[in-house]
Amino acid sequence: MFPSRHFTGIETLTTEELLSVLKLAAEYRAVLEQEDKNLDDLRTSTVANLFFENSTRTRFSFELAERRLGATVINFNNESSSTAKGETVLDTIKNLEVMKIDIVVIRHTLSGICNLLSRSVSASIINAGEGTHEHPTQALLDVLSLQQHFHDLNGLSVGIIGDILHSRVARSLIFALNLLGAHVHLIGPKTLLPDSFTRFGAKIHYQLDPILPELDATVSLRIQMERMESGYLPSLIEFHKAYGIDERRISRMKSHAVIMHPGPVNRGVELSHYAVDCGKSIILDQVTNGVAVRMAVLKMIHEFRKSAR
Amino acid sequence: MILFRNFDIRDPWPGGFQGLGDVLVHPTGVIAETGREIQAQGARVIEGNKRLLVPGFCDTNANFGEPGLEYRETVITGSEAALAGGFTTVFIYPNTRPVIDSLQVFEYLKDKIGNSPIRIEIVAALSKNCEGQLISPVKSFTDVGVKVFSDGYQPVQDAQFMKRASQYLSMYDALAVCLPQDKSLAANGVLNEGFQSIRLGLPGIPAISESVMIHRDAEIARETGIRIHFNNITTRAGIDAFIFHRDRGANVTAGIAPFYFILSDENLDWYNPNFKLNPPLRSPEDVLAVADFLKSGGFDAICSSHTPQSEIEKTTDFLSAPVGAISLETTFPLAYTYLVKPGLISLTRLLELLVVSPRLRFGAEPNPLKKGSRADFVVIDPFETHSVLKETIRSKSRNTPFLNFKLASSVDMVFTRNQLHLLYEKTSSDYAAHT
């Protein structure tokens, strides 16, 4: 069980806590293969999905997880509120709380929004991606996917490729991989990969090709178009040449290596069409696992609330 | 007459009295005598019990909220905070609403500060609306006694403008105060660029945004002859730049607020906005560099960089929160606890940094503890300890990263502008331990 009523990041978890949520997620993953996929674990819970930032897959994934567990679900999608500041979001949540919402799933552009909310409200906060800080359920589904493929992550070499600086996926995944004993390699241009990342115990590479044959898994991160405008990168073509996974590079990867991506993929940029659809790609497994890990997180938060009552 | 008897007098002004003694204050607020065992028939006697008696401090960098931001700090609440911290002269900065860039706003504020128990000096804007494009009316301001100009926390970005403004200011022997920060490098940063900015996923402000600006301004100082004072040099790179130019004849000085020799970005409490400062809390290596520079006598002043922000404004996420912290009340106790107590600098040196060099550089009236000068001094109990508590803060705002810190010393009373302010009164039994 989580030690807290909130789930805001991987950084504060212990290895035991991470393994226990992954174990529960694996159980739910098996349920998802059954004909009857619906449970009633969260029948007494009401969950609000607050998405202040554009998202389709994460939002559907959370909503499915909530419905599969039998929760009452309300949705709030408002990209036009994406600039809402902390105090405005705080007011929104306080209003939801008095309407007896138990769990709030939030995605927002502000790093630290979950920390602010978790300090100020009694509803449980689940981080569905905040700013450039953490995206913990994405990391859970990534490591669950790796577990399914490799069983044990201890000693595994995982390469995270692309815009590390602005990636909440990368941060959460680094924390999770560290807890499970994997070797983390960060690969990207110097403008998007500051030295400070070495303090997380990660190795830094500005070139992909020399390290590629040593990796058991690659996780390519989505490149945002605004990085070109801000002078971090010359062009998408240039990025693809240096860091894109294509047929030529796949031929140099280990035979058992897998290709991952948190989606949505810019085809021809992070991954070529071939790479997305080839046998090494486990991108679609990641998506299914997303529902399972979110079910596990919801269940554990629900259990904590029950025991704290 | 008031006789302050049996104090440990430390006067850092040249030739100043040192050691156990008394100060006799005439009813006009002038010192009648400073010496040993003064006899004064009929005088009100204040017993020192060997507490420190030192000249009032001078703060070279504080922000109040008048006009326009009175909900953060008024002249009165700011003055009370200053008194509680032992400051009897405070230079306040022009980043108000409207900005202090015209005589009209200046006169309005001048009226207000007349009622203050302390001496408040107004720093006028260097440029219209502190936007770094049009030079403010320097002659008009110097005619009414302004000696210091600054755009405060909106430092001039355009080098050409800075050069011309400096040429103009130098004609009037005015002091320009700069927060050294290149905004194109600082960009949208909200904390020090480094491991913590990476960890928290927040945009960082790199150390070179400071050093690049010190190089630019110091070059302009050498070129134009302007006198420049830097508020807060917080990085090793910045200190190196400062030393480089100072040693080559640039007329530059620098002050530092206690945040930067005590706290690093490692002390950030997750996303607690009370730790959001400008300049930001730097790396532990930078904090060591600042402490070393203090130790070697490099800084010219210790300032408060008092920046009140209302609790409502600070109750938000780190990115959206306004920058700054209150600090008039804690500057001396922090410096005493973290610099003097561990032996980094002597008490005499700390007094030079709080009393003498700021007044000389900024053109404030000297306040030696000698016969004939205006009585302007602070009584401090160096043996006392106190905690920084929200409930006892005198500033109108409560934003400080030092909440619940336990600090050595207490500012017990202040005498200034012919008024005695009792701030931390205690019974005589409190002294049993150290008399």
Interface residues (C-beta under 8 A of the other chain):
Chain A: E11 K85 G86 E87 L90 L110 S111 G112 I113 N115 L116 E130 G131 T132 H133 E134 L165 R168 R171 P194 S196 F197 R199 F200
Chain B: E193 G194 F195 S197 I198 R199 L200 G201 L202 W270 Y271 I312 T315 T316 D317 F318 L319 S320 A321
